Amino acid sequence: MVTTAVASWVVRRVSPGRVLAVTGRNVAALRSGPSYWLVLVSGFFEPLLYLLSIGVGVGALVGRIPLGDGQVVTYAVFVAPAMLAASAMNGALAETTFNFFFKLRYARTFEAILATPVRPFEVALGELSWAMVRSAFYTAVFLGVMVAFGLAGPWWALAAFPATLLVGLAFGAVGMAASTLMRGWQDFDVMTAAQFSLFLFSGTFAPVQDYPPVLEAVVVATPLYHAVELVRGLTLGQVEWALAGHAAYLLVMVAAGLWFAARRVERVLCK
């Protein structure tokens, strides 16, 4: 219901040209110098290093992991999809948290944009679209690494790519909504702690069935768990109806995050 209502509102009120103009402004900012390019590229290496150190290094000690359907895989094959989902999350959050907050509170970028016919929801969509460019870059390269290491088949990697885009959209929208509530840079410490907790306890390094029942219930309710399960199911070829439930969870995050972020941008800048 939420996603249907938001989609109907978007069709009536949003101009693709104005959304692309907001995204194009971010693309043009890439010409400002090499520093942003270094930040953009460096974000890819964190999940890759985790994969090499934990998935491959620790994996040699762990051995093989049994999955719920009876399939047994190497630890690197188990961890790699989780690193892929985390890469999509981190790429989107990097743009829609720190960068978005700076533009909103300090650079006053959005005040200048809203002086044009662009509306707050179009600002949110344009910023989220740019975040997806960064997230898609990370995940596409990471998928290539997985295929090169034999951790995923080429066709299943291709099938998983749209799922990584959905993961980026979901976390980007929620990150943008959270950024509108931040009062200062210190508040991002809470977000960073939450992000790292999700990274550690979302079925990334161990099956959630190995957790105590109470902790397992908490993990199953968190967003990165659904992202990991969706991406892992596709990369391993485990296509089942449960994947639709994971995707629906992420779609609700996209709709709710975008709606809230647009309302907050309008409240902050259009007083």
Stockholm file with secondary structure:
# STOCKHOLM 1.0

chainA/1-271         MVTTAVASWVVRRVSPGRVLAVTGRNVAALRSGPSYWLVLVSGFFEPLLYLLSIGVGVGALVGRIPLGDGQVVTYAVFVAPAMLAASAMNGALAETTFNFFFKLRYARTFEAILATPVRPFEVALGELSWAMVRSAFYTAVFLGVMVAFGLAGPWWALAAFPATLLVGLAFGAVGMAASTLMRGWQDFDVMTAAQFSLFLFSGTFAPVQDYPPVLEAVVVATPLYHAVELVRGLTLGQVEWALAGHAAYLLVMVAAGLWFAARRVERVLCK
#=GR chainA/1-271 SS CHHHHHHHHHHHHCCHHHHHHHHHHHHHHGGGCHHHHHHHHHTTHHHHHHIIIIIIIIHHHHCEEECTTSCEEEHHHHHHHHHHHHHHHHHHHHIIIIIHHHHHHTSCHHHHHHTTTCCHHHHHHHHHHHHHHHHHHHHHHHHHHHHHTTSSCHHHHHHHHHHHHHHHHHHHHHHHHHHTTCCSGGGHHHHHHHHHHHHHSSSSSSCGGGSCHHHHHHHHTSHHHHHHHHHHHHHTTCCCTHHHHHHHHHHHHHHHHHHHHHHHHHHHHCC
#=GC SS_cons         CHHHHHHHHHHHHCCHHHHHHHHHHHHHHGGGCHHHHHHHHHTTHHHHHHIIIIIIIIHHHHCEEECTTSCEEEHHHHHHHHHHHHHHHHHHHHIIIIIHHHHHHTSCHHHHHHTTTCCHHHHHHHHHHHHHHHHHHHHHHHHHHHHHTTSSCHHHHHHHHHHHHHHHHHHHHHHHHHHTTCCSGGGHHHHHHHHHHHHHSSSSSSCGGGSCHHHHHHHHTSHHHHHHHHHHHHHTTCCCTHHHHHHHHHHHHHHHHHHHHHHHHHHHHCC
//
